[in-house]
Amino acid sequence: MTQSLQAHYAPKNACFGCGQANPDGLRIESFVEGDEVVCTWTPKPMHEAFPGVLNGGIIGALLDCHCNWAAAWHLMERAGADAPPCTVTAEYSIKLRRPTPTDGPVSLRARITESSDDRATVTGTLEAGGRICATCDGLFVAVREGHPAFHRW
């Protein structure tokens, strides 16, 4: 697939982190690469906590949305479906291992560590300048009709 998961499956999604329809959001683009989902994203000065260093909340949003899409993709593939289920974050934790520089792009990677029919546990990393700066572990769950996120993509 030449389009990102977000552009292909949810072009009208307005999520701050991954919504292609949110002009003020982070607008990450995640791509399947083997058994991982990958993304390259370039920070702007407005994403800094202080000069030259990416804000921790932005790091959390990047990893949360990217790992969520890895879960959605995996659950779609597992079910043999044509489109991913709408998934939400049930829990996640971020470890900020070192300051993340903003002088170039950051790379996100996510992979599934465990799954069932409606949920996936994902581990992710954020790397900048050749070093892992943050890690994430999360549980992402497919929602059913009636949940506020059900029709978001």
LUMRO-426065 format. One line per field, with one value per residue: residue number from 1; residue in three letters; x, y, z of N, C-alpha, C, O, CB in turn. Coordinates in Angstrom, 1 decimal, always signed. Atoms other than C-alpha are relative to their C-alpha. Glycine has a CB too. Example, Ala and Ser with C-alpha at 12.3 -4.5 7.8 and 13.67 -1.06 7.14 Angstrom:
% residues 2
seq <- 1|2 $
type <- ALA|SER $
n.east <- +0.9|-0.9 $
n.north <- -1.2|-1.1 $
n.up <- +0.0|+0.0 $
ca.east <- +12.3|+13.7 $
ca.north <- -4.5|-1.1 $
ca.up <- +7.8|+7.1 $
c.east <- +0.9|-0.8 $
c.north <- +1.2|+1.1 $
c.up <- +0.0|+0.8 $
o.east <- +1.9|-0.3 $
o.north <- +1.2|+2.2 $
o.up <- +0.7|+0.9 $
cb.east <- -1.0|+0.4 $
cb.north <- +0.0|+0.5 $
cb.up <- +1.2|-1.4 $
% end
This chain:
% residues 153
seq <- 1|2|3|4|5|6|7|8|9|10|11|12|13|14|15|16|17|18|19|20|21|22|23|24|25|26|27|28|29|30|31|32|33|34|35|36|37|38|39|40|41|42|43|44|45|46|47|48|49|50|51|52|53|54|55|56|57|58|59|60|61|62|63|64|65|66|67|68|69|70|71|72|73|74|75|76|77|78|79|80|81|82|83|84|85|86|87|88|89|90|91|92|93|94|95|96|97|98|99|100|101|102|103|104|105|106|107|108|109|110|111|112|113|114|115|116|117|118|119|120|121|122|123|124|125|126|127|128|129|130|131|132|133|134|135|136|137|138|139|140|141|142|143|144|145|146|147|148|149|150|151|152|153 $
type <- MET|THR|GLN|SER|LEU|GLN|ALA|HIS|TYR|ALA|PRO|LYS|ASN|ALA|CYS|PHE|GLY|CYS|GLY|GLN|ALA|ASN|PRO|ASP|GLY|LEU|ARG|ILE|GLU|SER|PHE|VAL|GLU|GLY|ASP|GLU|VAL|VAL|CYS|THR|TRP|THR|PRO|LYS|PRO|MET|HIS|GLU|ALA|PHE|PRO|GLY|VAL|LEU|ASN|GLY|GLY|ILE|ILE|GLY|ALA|LEU|LEU|ASP|CYS|HIS|CYS|ASN|TRP|ALA|ALA|ALA|TRP|HIS|LEU|MET|GLU|ARG|ALA|GLY|ALA|ASP|ALA|PRO|PRO|CYS|THR|VAL|THR|ALA|GLU|TYR|SER|ILE|LYS|LEU|ARG|ARG|PRO|THR|PRO|THR|ASP|GLY|PRO|VAL|SER|LEU|ARG|ALA|ARG|ILE|THR|GLU|SER|SER|ASP|ASP|ARG|ALA|THR|VAL|THR|GLY|THR|LEU|GLU|ALA|GLY|GLY|ARG|ILE|CYS|ALA|THR|CYS|ASP|GLY|LEU|PHE|VAL|ALA|VAL|ARG|GLU|GLY|HIS|PRO|ALA|PHE|HIS|ARG|TRP $
n.east <- +0.8|-0.8|+0.6|-0.1|+1.2|+0.9|+0.6|+0.8|+1.2|+0.7|-0.4|+0.8|-0.2|-0.5|-0.8|-1.1|-1.3|+0.0|+1.0|-0.5|+0.9|-0.2|-1.1|-0.8|-0.5|-1.4|+0.2|-1.0|+0.3|-0.6|-0.1|-0.3|-1.3|-0.2|+0.9|+0.1|+0.6|-1.0|+0.4|-1.0|+0.7|-0.9|+0.5|-0.1|-0.3|+1.1|+0.2|-1.1|+0.2|-0.9|-0.7|-0.8|+0.5|+1.4|+0.9|+0.4|+1.4|+0.0|-0.6|+1.1|+1.0|-0.5|-0.1|+1.4|+0.7|-0.7|+0.2|+1.4|+0.1|-0.6|+1.0|+1.1|-0.4|-0.2|+1.4|+0.6|-0.6|+0.4|+1.4|+0.2|+1.0|-0.4|-0.3|-0.4|+1.0|-0.4|-0.7|-0.3|-1.0|+0.5|-1.0|-1.3|-1.0|-1.1|-1.3|-0.8|-1.3|-1.0|+0.6|+0.1|-0.4|+0.9|-0.8|+0.2|+1.1|+0.0|+0.6|+0.9|+0.2|+1.0|+0.2|+0.9|-0.6|+1.0|+1.3|+1.2|+0.9|+0.3|-0.9|-1.4|-1.0|-1.0|-1.1|-0.5|-1.2|-0.2|-1.4|-0.5|-1.4|-0.6|+0.1|+1.4|+0.2|+1.2|+0.6|+1.4|+0.7|+1.4|+1.1|+1.0|+1.2|+1.0|+1.3|+1.2|+1.0|+0.4|-1.2|-0.1|-1.1|+0.4|+0.0|-0.9|-0.6 $
n.north <- -1.2|-1.2|-1.0|+0.4|+0.7|-1.1|-0.6|+1.0|+0.5|-1.0|-1.3|-1.1|+0.0|-1.3|+0.2|-0.9|+0.7|+0.8|-0.4|-0.6|-1.2|-1.1|-0.8|-0.4|+1.2|+0.5|+0.6|+1.1|+0.9|+1.3|+1.0|+1.3|+0.5|+1.3|+0.2|-1.3|-1.2|-1.0|-1.4|-1.1|-1.3|-1.1|-1.0|-1.4|-0.7|-0.1|+1.3|+0.1|-0.3|-1.1|+0.0|+1.2|+1.2|+0.3|+0.1|+1.3|+0.3|+0.3|+1.3|+0.9|+0.0|+0.7|+1.4|+0.5|+0.1|+0.9|+1.4|+0.3|+0.4|+1.3|+0.9|+0.1|+0.7|+1.4|+0.6|+0.1|+1.1|+1.2|+0.4|+0.1|-1.0|-1.0|-1.3|+0.2|-0.4|-1.2|+0.4|-1.1|+0.3|+0.4|-0.4|+0.0|-0.7|-0.6|-0.2|-1.0|+0.5|-1.0|-1.1|+0.3|-1.2|-0.4|-0.5|+0.9|+0.9|+1.1|+1.2|+0.8|+1.5|+0.7|+1.4|+0.7|+1.0|+1.0|-0.5|+0.8|-0.5|-1.4|-0.9|+0.3|-0.6|-0.6|-0.7|-0.9|-0.8|-1.3|-0.1|-1.2|+0.0|+1.3|+0.5|+0.1|-1.1|+0.3|+1.2|+0.0|+1.2|-0.3|+1.0|-0.7|+0.8|-0.3|-0.4|+0.4|-1.1|-0.7|-0.7|-1.3|+0.1|+1.1|-0.4|-1.1|+0.2 $
n.up <- +0.0|+0.1|-1.0|-1.4|-0.6|-0.3|+1.2|+0.7|-0.7|-0.8|+0.4|-0.6|-1.4|-0.5|-1.2|-0.1|+0.3|+1.2|+0.9|+1.2|+0.2|-1.0|+0.4|-1.2|-0.7|+0.3|+1.3|+0.3|+1.0|-0.4|+1.1|-0.4|+0.5|-0.6|-1.2|-0.7|+0.6|-0.2|+0.3|-0.1|-0.2|-0.2|-0.9|+0.3|-1.2|-0.9|-0.7|-1.0|-1.4|-0.1|+1.2|+0.5|-0.6|+0.2|-1.2|-0.4|+0.4|+1.4|+0.1|-0.4|+1.1|+1.1|-0.2|-0.2|+1.2|+0.9|-0.5|+0.2|+1.4|+0.1|-0.5|+1.0|+1.2|-0.5|-0.2|+1.4|+0.7|-0.7|+0.3|+1.5|+0.4|+1.0|-0.6|-1.4|-1.0|-0.8|-1.3|-1.0|-1.0|-1.3|-0.9|+0.6|-0.8|+0.8|-0.7|+0.7|-0.4|+0.1|+0.8|+1.5|+0.7|+1.0|+1.1|+1.2|-0.1|-0.9|+0.6|-0.9|+0.4|-0.9|+0.3|-0.9|-0.9|-0.4|+0.5|+0.1|+1.1|+0.0|-0.7|+0.3|-0.8|+1.0|-0.5|+1.0|-0.3|+0.7|+0.1|+0.6|+0.1|-0.1|-1.4|-0.5|-1.0|-0.8|+0.3|-0.4|-0.1|-0.1|+0.4|+0.9|+0.1|+1.0|-0.7|+0.7|+0.2|-1.3|-0.6|+0.7|+1.0|+1.0|+1.4|+0.3|+1.3 $
ca.east <- +0.0|+1.4|-0.9|-0.6|-3.1|-4.7|-5.1|-6.4|-8.8|-9.7|-9.2|-11.9|-10.7|-10.1|-8.0|-5.3|-2.5|-3.5|-6.3|-5.6|-8.6|-7.2|-5.1|-3.8|-3.0|+0.2|-1.1|+1.1|+1.2|+1.8|+2.9|+3.0|+6.5|+6.7|+5.4|+5.8|+4.0|+6.4|+6.2|+8.6|+7.4|+9.1|+8.6|+8.1|+9.3|+5.7|+6.0|+9.0|+9.0|+12.0|+14.4|+15.6|+13.6|+10.3|+7.4|+6.6|+2.9|+3.5|+5.7|+2.8|+0.3|+2.6|+3.2|-0.5|-1.9|+0.8|+0.4|-3.4|-3.1|-0.8|-3.5|-6.3|-4.3|-3.4|-7.1|-8.2|-5.7|-6.5|-10.2|-9.7|-11.7|-11.6|-11.3|-9.8|-12.1|-12.3|-9.9|-9.4|-6.7|-7.6|-4.3|-0.8|+2.4|+5.3|+8.9|+10.8|+14.3|+16.2|+15.5|+14.2|+15.9|+13.8|+16.5|+15.3|+12.7|+11.7|+10.9|+8.1|+7.9|+5.1|+4.6|+2.0|+3.0|-0.3|-3.8|-7.3|-10.3|-11.0|-7.9|-4.1|-1.2|+1.4|+4.9|+6.4|+9.5|+10.3|+13.8|+15.7|+19.2|+19.8|+18.8|+15.6|+14.3|+10.9|+9.1|+5.4|+3.4|-0.4|-3.6|-6.0|-9.5|-12.0|-15.2|-18.7|-21.7|-22.8|-19.3|-18.6|-15.5|-17.4|-17.8|-14.8|-13.2 $
ca.north <- +0.0|+3.3|+5.4|+5.5|+3.5|+6.8|+8.2|+4.9|+3.9|+7.2|+10.2|+12.2|+11.4|+14.6|+13.0|+15.4|+12.8|+10.8|+12.6|+13.5|+16.0|+18.0|+20.8|+21.7|+18.1|+16.1|+14.2|+11.1|+8.7|+5.0|+2.3|-1.4|-2.8|-6.5|-7.3|-3.6|-0.4|+2.5|+6.3|+9.2|+12.5|+15.9|+18.1|+21.9|+24.5|+24.7|+21.0|+21.8|+21.7|+24.0|+24.9|+21.9|+19.3|+17.7|+18.0|+14.9|+15.2|+15.3|+12.2|+10.5|+11.5|+10.3|+6.9|+6.5|+7.1|+5.2|+2.1|+2.4|+2.1|-0.9|-2.5|-1.7|-3.0|-6.2|-6.8|-6.2|-8.7|-11.2|-11.1|-11.1|-7.9|-5.2|-2.3|-1.9|-1.8|+1.5|+1.0|+3.1|+3.2|+1.2|+1.8|+2.8|+3.9|+6.0|+5.9|+9.0|+7.6|+10.7|+14.2|+13.9|+16.4|+18.4|+19.1|+16.4|+13.7|+11.1|+7.5|+5.5|+1.7|-0.4|-4.2|-6.5|-8.5|-10.2|-10.1|-11.6|-11.0|-7.5|-6.2|-6.0|-5.3|-3.1|-2.0|+1.0|+3.1|+6.7|+7.2|+10.4|+10.8|+7.1|+6.7|+5.4|+8.4|+7.0|+3.7|+2.8|-0.2|-0.2|-2.1|-1.1|-2.3|-2.5|-0.7|-1.6|+0.4|+2.8|+3.8|+7.5|+6.4|+3.7|+5.6|+7.9|+6.2 $
ca.up <- +0.0|-1.0|+1.2|+4.9|+7.0|+8.0|+4.5|+3.1|+5.9|+7.7|+5.5|+7.3|+10.8|+12.9|+15.7|+17.0|+16.6|+13.5|+11.8|+8.2|+8.4|+11.3|+9.9|+13.4|+14.4|+14.2|+11.2|+11.5|+8.7|+9.6|+7.1|+7.4|+7.0|+7.6|+11.1|+12.2|+11.6|+11.0|+10.7|+10.1|+11.5|+11.6|+14.6|+14.4|+16.9|+18.3|+19.4|+21.7|+25.5|+25.4|+22.6|+20.7|+22.7|+21.9|+24.4|+26.3|+25.7|+22.0|+22.3|+24.1|+21.4|+18.7|+20.2|+21.3|+17.9|+16.0|+18.3|+18.0|+14.2|+14.6|+16.7|+14.2|+11.3|+13.2|+14.2|+10.6|+9.3|+12.0|+11.2|+7.4|+7.2|+4.5|+6.9|+10.4|+13.4|+15.3|+18.2|+21.3|+23.9|+27.0|+28.7|+27.8|+29.4|+28.1|+29.2|+28.3|+28.2|+27.1|+25.6|+22.0|+19.8|+17.3|+14.8|+12.4|+11.9|+14.5|+13.7|+15.3|+15.3|+16.7|+16.9|+18.4|+21.4|+22.2|+20.8|+20.8|+18.6|+19.8|+21.5|+20.9|+23.1|+21.3|+22.1|+20.4|+20.2|+19.2|+17.9|+17.0|+15.8|+15.8|+19.5|+21.2|+23.1|+24.3|+24.5|+24.9|+25.9|+25.4|+25.1|+22.3|+22.0|+19.1|+20.1|+19.2|+18.0|+20.7|+21.7|+20.8|+18.7|+16.7|+13.5|+13.6|+10.6 $
c.east <- +0.9|-0.5|+0.2|-1.3|-1.0|-0.6|-0.9|-1.3|-0.8|+0.3|-0.7|+0.1|+0.7|+0.8|+1.2|+1.3|+0.0|-1.0|+0.5|-0.9|+0.2|+1.2|+1.0|+0.6|+1.4|+0.0|+1.0|-0.5|+0.8|-0.1|+0.3|+1.3|+0.3|-0.9|+0.0|-0.8|+1.0|-0.5|+1.2|-0.8|+1.0|-0.6|+0.2|+0.4|-1.2|-0.2|+1.1|-0.5|+0.9|+0.9|+0.8|-0.5|-1.5|-0.8|-0.4|-1.4|-0.1|+0.6|-1.1|-1.0|+0.5|+0.0|-1.4|-0.7|+0.7|-0.3|-1.5|-0.2|+0.6|-1.0|-1.2|+0.4|+0.1|-1.4|-0.7|+0.5|-0.4|-1.4|-0.3|-0.9|+0.6|+0.4|+0.3|-1.2|+0.4|+0.5|+0.2|+1.1|-0.6|+1.0|+1.3|+1.0|+1.2|+1.2|+0.8|+1.4|+1.2|-0.7|-0.1|+0.3|-1.0|+0.7|-0.1|-1.2|+0.1|-0.7|-0.7|-0.1|-1.0|-0.1|-0.9|+0.7|-0.9|-1.3|-1.1|-0.9|-0.3|+1.0|+1.5|+0.9|+1.2|+1.2|+0.6|+1.2|-0.1|+1.5|+0.3|+1.5|+0.7|-0.1|-1.5|-0.1|-1.2|-0.5|-1.5|-0.5|-1.5|-0.9|-1.1|-1.1|-0.9|-1.3|-1.2|-1.0|-0.5|+1.1|+0.2|+1.1|-0.4|+0.1|+1.0|+0.8|-0.8 $
c.north <- +1.2|+1.2|-0.5|-0.6|+1.1|+0.6|-1.0|-0.3|+1.1|+1.4|+1.2|+0.1|+1.3|-0.2|+1.0|-0.7|-0.6|+0.5|+0.8|+1.3|+1.1|+0.8|+0.5|-1.1|-0.4|-0.7|-1.1|-0.9|-1.3|-1.0|-1.3|-0.4|-1.3|-0.2|+1.3|+1.0|+1.1|+1.4|+0.9|+1.3|+1.1|+1.0|+1.5|+0.7|+0.0|-1.3|-0.1|+0.3|+1.2|-0.1|-1.2|-1.3|-0.2|-0.2|-1.4|-0.4|-0.3|-1.4|-1.0|-0.1|-0.8|-1.5|-0.6|-0.3|-1.0|-1.5|-0.4|-0.5|-1.4|-1.0|-0.2|-0.8|-1.5|-0.7|-0.2|-1.3|-1.3|-0.5|-0.2|+1.0|+0.9|+1.3|-0.3|+0.3|+1.3|-0.5|+1.2|-0.5|-0.4|+0.4|+0.1|+0.7|+0.4|+0.1|+1.0|-0.3|+1.1|+1.2|-0.4|+1.3|+0.3|+0.5|-0.9|-0.9|-1.0|-1.2|-0.7|-1.4|-0.6|-1.5|-0.6|-1.0|-1.0|+0.5|-1.1|+0.5|+1.4|+0.9|-0.5|+0.8|+0.4|+0.6|+0.9|+0.7|+1.3|+0.2|+1.3|+0.0|-1.3|-0.6|-0.1|+1.0|-0.3|-1.4|+0.0|-1.5|+0.3|-1.1|+0.8|-0.9|+0.4|+0.3|-0.4|+1.2|+0.4|+0.7|+1.3|-0.1|-0.9|+0.4|+1.1|-0.2|-1.0 $
c.up <- +0.0|+0.9|+1.4|+0.4|+0.2|-1.2|-0.7|+0.7|+0.7|-0.5|+0.6|+1.5|+0.5|+1.3|+0.0|-0.5|-1.4|-1.1|-1.2|-0.2|+1.0|-0.4|+1.1|+0.7|-0.4|-1.3|-0.4|-1.1|+0.2|-1.2|+0.5|-0.7|+0.7|+1.2|+0.9|-0.7|+0.3|-0.5|+0.2|+0.1|+0.4|+0.9|-0.5|+1.3|+1.0|+0.8|+1.1|+1.4|+0.4|-1.2|-0.3|+0.5|-0.1|+1.3|+0.3|-0.3|-1.5|-0.3|+0.4|-1.0|-1.2|+0.2|+0.2|-1.3|-0.9|+0.5|-0.2|-1.4|-0.2|+0.5|-1.0|-1.2|+0.3|+0.1|-1.3|-0.7|+0.7|-0.3|-1.5|-0.5|-1.1|+0.5|+1.5|+0.9|+0.6|+1.3|+0.8|+0.9|+1.3|+1.1|-0.8|+1.0|-0.9|+0.9|-0.8|+0.4|-0.1|-0.8|-1.5|-0.7|-1.1|-1.3|-1.3|+0.3|+1.2|-0.7|+1.1|-0.6|+1.0|-0.5|+1.0|+0.8|+0.5|-0.6|+0.2|-1.0|+0.0|+0.7|-0.4|+1.0|-0.9|+0.8|-1.1|+0.4|-0.8|+0.0|-0.7|+0.0|+0.3|+1.4|+0.4|+1.1|+0.9|-0.4|+0.5|+0.0|+0.2|-0.4|-0.7|-0.3|-1.1|+0.7|-0.9|-0.2|+1.3|+0.7|-0.8|-1.1|-1.2|-1.4|-0.4|-1.2|-0.7 $
o.east <- +1.8|+0.3|+0.4|-2.3|-2.2|-1.8|-1.9|-2.3|-2.0|+0.8|-0.3|-0.6|+1.6|+1.1|+1.8|+2.1|+1.0|-1.0|+1.1|-0.5|-0.6|+2.4|+2.1|+1.3|+2.1|+1.0|+1.6|-1.7|+2.0|-1.1|+1.1|+1.5|+0.9|-2.1|-0.5|-1.0|+1.5|-1.4|+2.0|-1.7|+2.0|-1.6|+1.1|+0.2|-1.0|-1.1|+1.2|-1.4|+0.5|+0.8|+1.6|+0.1|-2.3|-0.3|-0.7|-1.7|-1.0|+0.1|-1.2|-1.5|-0.2|-0.5|-1.7|-1.2|+0.0|-0.5|-1.8|-1.0|+0.1|-1.1|-1.6|-0.4|-0.4|-1.6|-1.5|-0.2|-0.7|-1.7|-1.3|-1.6|+1.8|+1.1|-0.2|-2.0|+1.6|-0.1|+0.4|+1.3|-1.4|+0.6|+1.5|+0.5|+1.5|+1.1|+1.2|+1.8|+2.2|-1.7|+0.9|-0.5|-1.6|+0.0|+0.6|-1.9|+1.2|-1.5|-0.3|-0.2|-0.9|-0.2|-1.0|+1.6|-0.6|-1.5|-0.8|-0.5|-0.4|+0.6|+1.7|+0.6|+1.6|+1.0|+0.6|+1.5|-0.7|+2.2|-0.4|+2.1|+1.8|+0.4|-2.3|+0.6|-1.3|-0.3|-1.8|+0.0|-1.8|-0.5|-1.5|-0.9|-1.2|-1.7|-1.0|-0.7|-0.8|+0.8|+0.1|+1.0|+0.4|+0.7|+0.9|+1.4|-0.4 $
o.north <- +1.4|+2.1|-1.6|-0.5|+0.9|+0.7|-0.6|-0.4|+0.9|+2.2|+2.3|+0.8|+1.8|+0.8|+1.2|+0.0|-0.4|-0.1|+1.9|+2.2|+2.0|+0.4|+0.9|-0.9|+0.3|-0.8|-1.1|-1.0|-1.4|-1.0|-1.5|-0.2|-1.3|+0.0|+1.2|+0.9|+1.3|+1.5|+0.7|+1.6|+0.8|+1.6|+1.7|+0.1|+0.0|-1.4|-1.2|+1.1|+2.1|-1.1|-1.7|-2.4|+0.7|-0.8|-2.2|-1.6|-1.1|-2.1|-2.0|-1.2|-1.5|-2.3|-1.7|-1.4|-1.8|-2.4|-1.6|-1.5|-2.1|-2.1|-1.3|-1.6|-2.3|-1.8|-1.2|-2.1|-2.3|-1.7|-0.7|+0.8|+0.9|+2.1|-1.2|+1.2|+1.6|-1.3|+2.3|-1.7|+0.4|+0.8|-0.6|+1.6|-0.3|+0.5|+0.7|+0.0|+1.0|+0.9|-0.9|+2.3|-0.6|+1.2|-0.7|-0.8|-1.3|-1.0|-0.9|-1.6|-0.3|-1.8|-0.1|-1.7|-2.1|+1.8|-2.3|+1.4|+2.0|+2.1|-1.6|+1.9|-0.4|+1.2|+0.5|+0.8|+1.4|+0.2|+1.8|-0.4|-1.4|-1.7|+0.7|+1.0|+0.2|-1.8|+0.8|-2.3|+1.1|-2.0|+1.9|-2.1|+1.6|-0.4|-0.7|+2.2|-0.4|+1.6|+1.2|+0.7|-1.1|-0.3|+1.7|+0.7|-1.4 $
o.up <- +0.8|+1.2|+1.7|-0.3|-0.1|-1.3|-1.3|+0.1|+1.0|+0.3|+0.5|+2.2|-0.1|+1.9|-1.1|-1.2|-2.1|-2.1|-1.0|-1.0|+1.0|-0.2|+0.8|+1.7|-1.2|-2.0|-1.4|-1.3|+0.2|-1.9|+1.4|-1.9|+1.8|+1.0|+2.0|-1.9|+1.4|-1.2|+1.1|-0.7|+1.1|+0.6|-1.3|+2.4|+2.2|+1.7|+1.7|+1.7|+1.1|-1.9|+0.5|+0.2|+0.2|+2.2|-0.6|-0.6|-1.9|-1.1|-0.4|-1.3|-1.8|-0.7|-0.2|-1.6|-1.6|-0.3|-0.4|-1.7|-1.0|-0.2|-1.3|-1.7|-0.4|-0.4|-1.5|-1.2|+0.0|-0.4|-1.9|-1.5|-1.3|-0.2|+2.0|+0.5|+0.7|+2.0|+0.3|+1.1|+1.8|+2.2|-1.8|+1.8|-1.8|+2.1|-2.0|+1.6|+0.6|-1.4|-2.1|-0.6|-1.7|-2.1|-2.2|+1.3|+1.6|-1.6|+2.2|-1.8|+2.2|-1.7|+2.2|+0.3|+0.9|-0.8|+0.4|-1.8|-1.1|+1.0|-0.8|+1.3|-1.7|+1.8|-2.3|+1.6|-1.9|+1.1|-1.6|+1.0|+0.8|+1.7|+0.1|+2.1|+2.0|-1.6|+1.4|-0.8|+1.0|-1.1|-0.3|-0.6|-1.2|+1.6|-2.1|+0.3|+2.2|+1.5|-2.0|-2.1|-2.1|-2.2|-1.4|-1.8|-1.8 $
cb.east <- -1.0|+0.1|-1.5|+0.3|+0.3|+0.7|+1.2|+0.8|+0.4|+0.4|-0.1|-1.4|+1.0|-1.2|+0.5|+0.2|+0.2|-0.1|-1.1|-0.1|-1.4|+0.2|-0.5|-0.9|-0.9|+0.4|+0.0|+0.2|+0.4|-0.8|+1.0|-1.1|+1.2|+1.5|+0.5|+1.4|-1.4|+1.3|-1.2|+1.0|-1.1|+0.4|+0.7|-1.3|+0.4|-1.3|+0.2|+1.1|+0.4|+0.9|+0.9|+1.4|+0.4|-0.2|-1.2|+0.2|-0.9|+0.9|+1.2|-0.6|-0.4|+1.5|+0.8|-0.8|-0.1|+1.5|+0.4|-0.8|+0.6|+1.3|-0.5|-0.4|+1.4|+0.8|-0.8|+0.2|+1.5|+0.1|-0.9|-0.4|-0.4|-1.1|-1.1|+1.2|-0.2|-1.3|+1.3|-1.2|+1.0|-0.3|+0.2|+0.0|+0.5|-0.4|+0.8|-0.4|+0.4|+1.3|+0.8|-1.5|+1.4|-0.9|+1.4|+1.3|-0.3|-0.8|+1.2|-1.4|+1.4|-1.3|+1.3|-1.1|+0.7|-0.1|+0.1|-0.7|-1.3|-1.4|-0.1|+0.3|+0.5|-0.6|+1.1|-1.1|+1.3|-0.8|+0.6|-0.6|+0.5|+1.4|+0.8|-0.3|-0.2|-1.1|+0.7|-0.8|+0.5|-0.3|-0.6|+0.8|-0.8|-0.1|+0.0|-0.8|-1.1|-0.6|+1.3|+0.5|+1.3|-1.3|-1.4|+0.9|+1.5 $
cb.north <- +0.0|+0.5|+0.2|+1.3|-0.7|+1.1|+0.4|-1.3|-1.0|-0.2|+0.1|-0.2|-1.2|+0.9|-1.4|+0.5|-1.1|-1.4|+0.9|-0.9|-0.5|-0.7|+1.2|+0.9|-1.1|-1.0|+1.1|-0.8|+0.6|-0.5|+0.5|-1.0|+1.1|-0.2|-1.2|+0.5|+0.3|-0.4|+0.5|+0.0|-0.2|+0.6|-0.1|+0.6|+1.4|+0.3|-1.1|+0.9|-1.2|+0.0|+1.2|+0.1|-0.1|-1.3|+0.9|-0.2|+1.2|+1.1|-0.2|+0.4|+1.4|+0.4|-0.3|+1.0|+1.3|+0.3|-0.1|+1.2|+1.0|-0.1|+0.4|+1.5|+0.5|-0.1|+0.9|+1.2|+0.1|+0.2|+1.1|-1.4|+0.8|+0.1|+1.0|+0.8|-1.1|+0.9|-0.8|+0.4|+1.1|-1.5|-1.0|+0.7|-0.9|+1.4|-1.3|+1.5|-1.1|-0.5|+1.3|-0.5|-0.1|+1.1|+0.2|-0.9|-0.7|+0.4|-0.9|+0.7|-0.7|+0.7|-0.8|-0.7|+0.7|-0.1|+0.3|-0.1|-0.8|+0.1|-0.1|+0.4|-0.9|+1.0|-1.0|+1.0|-0.8|+1.2|-1.2|+1.3|+1.0|+0.0|+0.9|-1.4|+1.3|+1.0|-1.2|+0.8|-1.0|+1.2|-0.6|+0.5|+0.0|-1.2|+1.5|-1.1|-0.6|-1.1|-0.9|+1.0|-0.4|-0.5|+0.5|+0.2|-0.4 $
cb.up <- +1.2|-1.4|-0.3|+0.9|+1.3|+0.8|-0.9|-0.1|+1.0|+1.4|-1.5|-0.4|+0.4|+0.3|+0.1|+1.4|+0.9|+0.2|+0.7|-1.2|+0.0|+1.4|-0.8|+0.9|-0.2|+1.1|-1.1|+1.3|-1.4|+1.2|-1.1|-0.4|+0.3|+0.5|+0.8|+0.3|+0.5|-0.9|+0.9|-1.2|+1.2|-1.3|+1.4|-0.7|-0.3|-0.8|-1.0|-0.4|+0.9|+1.3|-0.1|+0.3|+1.5|-0.9|-0.2|+1.5|+0.4|-0.8|+0.9|+1.3|-0.3|-0.3|+1.3|+0.9|-0.7|+0.0|+1.5|+0.3|-0.9|+0.8|+1.3|-0.4|-0.5|+1.3|+1.0|-0.8|+0.1|+1.5|+0.5|-0.3|+1.2|-1.0|-0.2|+0.3|+1.1|+0.1|-0.3|+0.7|+0.2|+0.0|+1.2|-1.4|+1.2|-0.6|+0.3|+0.4|-0.9|-0.8|+0.2|-0.3|-0.7|+0.6|+0.3|-0.2|-1.3|+1.3|-0.5|+0.1|+0.0|+0.0|-0.1|-0.9|+1.2|+1.5|-1.5|+1.5|+0.1|+0.7|+1.5|-1.5|+1.2|-0.9|+0.5|-0.3|-0.4|+0.7|-0.8|+0.7|+1.0|-0.4|+1.0|+0.5|-0.7|-0.2|+0.7|-1.0|+1.1|-0.9|+1.3|-1.3|+1.4|-1.0|+0.2|+0.9|-1.0|+0.9|-0.1|+1.0|+0.6|+0.3|-0.4|+1.2|+0.1 $
% end
